Amino acid sequence: MTIDASTLSQALLPVGLRDLLPPEAEAEAALVESLMQVFGGHAYERVAPPMLEFEDSLLAGAGAAVGEQIFRLMDSDTHRMMGVRADITPQIGRIASSRLLNVARPLRLSYAGVCLRTRGVAPELARQVAQVGIELIGPDQPEADAEIVLLAAEALAHVLVPGLSFDLTMPSLVPALLDEAGIAGTTRSALLHALDRKDAAAVAEYGGQLSGILTELLLAAGAADQALSVLERVDLSPEALRLAQRLARSVMAVRARAPDLKLTVDPVEFRGFRYHTGVSVTAYSEGSAQELGRGGRYLSGANGEPATGISLFPEAVARVAPGASRKKRLFVPRGQQGADSLREAGFATVAQLEPVGDIEMEARRLLCSHILRNGVAVLLLTHQTERM
């Protein structure tokens, strides 16, 4: 079969969007359900917000921080502006502060869905981003931060992600230092850019009275024990000290329940979802620099209720996880019985619909590994029987 130019043109998608084809689509769906199964086992109840909302509700609370990433369109019924979600977490905040306002706290919710963004997200500049996540709404303790990290670790381990590590940060620490030192304007912008690039020379150039402290914090990034020891001895301002101590307590809370989990700390990291206000976390796999998930503490809904959570990115997880094996395909010739029991045993059955001259050739053409003969799955290449 050939594809003409007009068909190819119709198959083109906007930059940053793509079709997920077999077998990747099925593998990603299985991965998502495996993650959700772990979340559900810890009483995180599933919710499913819509892709579209009215703009004013979508941008309420934490949603304002991702407003520049939202596609907007007019509702033909109400003539009100609507937006396509760029992140699911703000929607969970809306649900928690309205429909679930009177549900007992702590409120544990989970979700899985796709977001659409106006600009691509590295490394592939994808604008369509799948998210699978949890939100813990109500408590504002280090133990809640630890629960999010530990549950993400359990879910990723469940799908066999190797070499898990979690980087904990306090994105409000650097801004607190700069505020208390009165660093603003272009100097502040240059300094933040230098910290973002981990450029110690530029930090020393623009840091002024904070140059020594910021350089020490910059170089401390790494193993949690090393970074926390630096935070203990550095002469921090009162607010920065409070934030550093909270970060340390959250690390200790994780360690208390999972002493072998690899933890790193970056005292000057401030990137991520812009609505994060406290201890934040990023998940990684050994040998890969790509983020598997990102989360942290924020203020949920219009009433600013304390909350924390994490969003895992299935496409990134799939790149480092072994992945579920594809079902073996069984060709079922007309008149053959026993396909039901073989489906229950894990086969995907492909029924013969049209008369063919060579049954085995037809089975191979349809990418089947087995053929049904007298209730038995026969391996096509060797005719070896596999009795199920």
N, C-alpha and C positions, 0 to 999 in steps of 0.2 A: 504494500500500500504506500502511495506517495502522498506528500502533503504539499499543496500548492501555496503560492505566495499569500493569497487572501486568507487562507486558513492560518498560516503562521502569524499574520498580522492580528487576527482575532485572538490568538493565544498569548500575545504580549500583555504583560501586566505592568502597572506602575512601578517605578523604582522602589525597592524596599519591600515588595510583596512577592509571594511565590506560592505556587501550588505544592502541596505535600502529597506525594504519590505513593502507591504501594512499593515496597512494604513499609516505608517510613511512617505513613499516616497511621497504620495499625499499631506499629511499635510505639509511637508517641502516645496514642490513646491508652495503650496498656501501661505505659510508664506513668501517665497522669493518674490512672486509677490505682496503681500501686502506691503512689505517694499519698493519695487521698485516703486510702485504706489505713495507712499508719496514722494520719491525722484523726480519722474517725475513731480509732482505737483509744485515743486520749480524750474523747468527748468533745472534739472540735466539730461542731455541727455545720453542715454544708448549707451555704446560701448561694443564690445565683442572680446577681443584679443584671439589669438589661445593658445591652451595648450602648444604647442611646438614653440620654436624660435631658431634661431642660437645663440650659446652660447655667442658670443661677444655682440650681441644686448641685450640679456637677462640680462647680467651682467653690462651693461652700467649704469651710474648714480647711483641711489639708489639700483639698482639690485646687485651691488657688495657686499652689506651688507648681502645678503641672499645667496651668492654663495655657501657656504658650505652645504646648504640644497637642492641643485638642483641635480636631477637625470640627467645624461648625456648619450647620445648615438650618434652614427655616422649616418649621413644622407647618405643613399645608393646612392643617385643621385649626390650630390655635394662632398661627402666625407668630409664635414665640420662637426664639432661637434655641436650638438644641445642640448638644455636643456629643461626639463619639468618645467614649472613655479612653484615656491614655494610660490609666493605672487603675487597678481595682480597689486598692486600699481606701481611697477617699469614699468610694461607694459603700464600703463596709461601715465606715464611720457614719454616713448618712442613715443607713439602716439601723445601726446601734442607737443613734440618738433620736430616732423617730419610732419606727415600728417595734423595735425591741427595747425601748426606753425603760420599760417597767420590768424587764426580765432581770433576775438576780445576777449580780456581779460576783466573781469575775465571769465575763461573757466570753466564751470561746467559739470562734467561728472559722470556717475554712471555705475555700473557693477555688474554682478552676475556670479559666476563660481566656479569651484573646483580647488584647488591647491594640489600638491603632494610634500611631503618633505621626505628627506632621514632619518630623525629622528622624532620620535613621539612627539606630543605636549600634554602636560598635560591638563586635568586630566586623560584622557583615553589613552594617548600615541598614539593618532590618527596621521597617516601620510597623510591621505586624508582629507583635510580641505576645507569646503565650505566658501566662502566669498561673502558678499553683501555690497557694499560700494559706497562712493562718494568721489570725489576729486575736490577741488577748487583751480584752478591754476592761478597765476598772482598776486593777492593782498597779501601784507605782513603786514596786520593790525590786531589788536585785534578783530575787528568786523568780520573778516573772520574766526578767530578761534571760535568765538561765533556762527557763522552760522553753522559750522560743529557740534558743541555740540547740538545746539537747533534742528537741523534737525534730528540728531540721536535720540534725546529725543522724537520728534514728531513721528518718524517711530516706535520706540519701544512702545510708548503709543498706537499707532494705532493697534498694535497686542496684546494689553492688558497686557504688561509686568508690574507687580506690583512693587511699591516701587523703582522707578528709582533713581539712583544716579550716579554722574560722578566725577571721581578723576582726577584732573588736576595736571600736573607735568612739570618740566623743566629739562629734562635729561642732558642738558649741564651745569647745575649749579654746581654740584659737581665736574666734571672734570675741570671746570674753576677755582674753588677754589684750587684744588690740583695742577694745572699747575702753578698758581701764587705763591703758597707756595713752589714749587719745589719738591713736593712729587712724587717719581717715583719708578720704580723697584718693588722689592718684598714687600716693605712697602706699596706702592700704591695698589698692588693687594690684600694684606691682609686687607687694609682699605676698599676697595670697597666691598670685600666679607663680611666684618662686617656690612657695611651699608645695603647691600642687605639682610642680615639676621636680621636686626634691633637689632644688638647686641651692646648695649650702652657700656658695659665693654670693648669689643674689640675695639670699636671706640676710647675710651679714651686711650687705650694702644698704638694704632698705629697712632693716629691722630696728635701727636706732637703739634706744635703751633696752629693747627686747632681743637684740641680736644674739647675745650669749645664750639666753634661755631658749629661744626658738631653735637655734642651731643644735643645742644639746637635745632638745625634744625631737628634732628632725632625725638626728643620728641614732636616737634610741629605738626607732621602729624595728620590730623584730619579735623574738620570743617574748611571751607575756611577762615572764619573771624579770627579764632584763629591762623591758620598758617600764614596768611598774616601779622598779627600784630607782630608775631615773626620776620618775614623777614624784617619788617620796622625798628625794634630796633637793630637787630644783626649787628655787625661791619663787613660788607662784603667788599671784594676787589672791585675795580671799575667795572670789567667785570661781576663779580657775582652779583653786585648790579643792573647793567643794565638788566641782565636776570631776576632777581627777580621782578623788576619793570614791565617788560613786562608781566610776569606771572600774576601779580596783575591786570594789565590793561585788560587782557583777561578775568579774573574772573569777573571784573566789567562790561565788555561788555556783558557777559552772564546774569549777574544779572539785567542789565538794561532792558532786554527783557523778562526774566523769573525769577522774584524775588523769586518764590516759589520752583524752581528746587533745589534739594539737591546737593550741591557741597562740595567736600573735596579737600584738597591740601596736597601733600606729597613733601616737599622741597628737599628731598634727593633721591627720587625714580629716577632710571636711566635705568630701564629695559624696554623691549618692542622691537619693530622693530628697529634694530640697525641703520637704516638710519635717524631716527628722530633727528632733530637739534634744535627744539624749543619747544614751548608749546605743550604738548601731553596730551591725554585724554584716560581714560578707563571707560567703561560703566559697571554698576553692577545693580543687582536686589536685593531688600531687602530679607535677609534670605539665600542668595546664595553667596559663595565666588568665583564662577566661572566668568571669564570675558565674557561679552556679546559682547564686541567689543573693539577695540583699534585703536587709530589713533594719528595724530599729524602733526606738521610742519616738512617739509623736502625740499630738493632741487630736483626739477623735471627734468628728462631727462638729456641728455648730456650737455645742456647749463646751468644747475643749476638754473632753474627758480623757484622763491618762490612758494610754494604750501602747502596745508594742506588737510587732509582728514581723513576718518575713515572707517574701515572695521568691519562690524558686522558678527558674526558667527552664522548662522541659527541653527545649532544643539544645541548650548548653549542657544540660545533664546527660542527654542522649549521646553526646559526643564522647563522654568519658565513661559512661556506664556500659557494661557488656551488651545490654539489650536483650529483650525477649526473643527466643528463637521463633522463626516463622513456622506456622502450622504446616505439617506435611499435607500436600494436596493429593487427594485420592480421586481418580477418574472412575465414574460409576456408569458402566454401559447399560443400555436399556435392558430391563428385565432382571437385572441383578438385585438381590435382596441383601440386607444387613448393613446398609449405610448408616442407619440411625445409631446403632451401637458403636460404630467406628467414629462418628462425630462426637459422641460422648467420650470416646477415648482420646480425642484431641485432633482428629483429622479434619481438614476442610474438604468437603466433598464437591466434586464438579460433575454434574449430571450430563450425560450425552443427550443432546437435543435433536440432532440430525443424523441420518444414516451416513456411515462412513465405511470405506473399504478396509482400512487398516486401523483397528481399535488402538493398538499400542502407539502407532504414529500420531493419532489424534490426541492421545493422552499426553504425549511428549510435547506436542504443539501447544497444548493448553497448560504447559509447565507443571504437569503432575509428576510426582515421584513414584506414585503407586497406582495400581489398577485393582478394582474389586473383582474377584473371581470366586464364586461359590461361598460368599460371606467372608472371604479372607482378603486382607490387603497384601497384594503381591508387589514387591519392589521391582520396578520396571527394568533396571539395568541388569539384574542377575536372576530375575524370576524367583528370588528367595522369598519365602512366605514369612509374614509376620502375623502370627495369630494373636488377636487382641481379646 
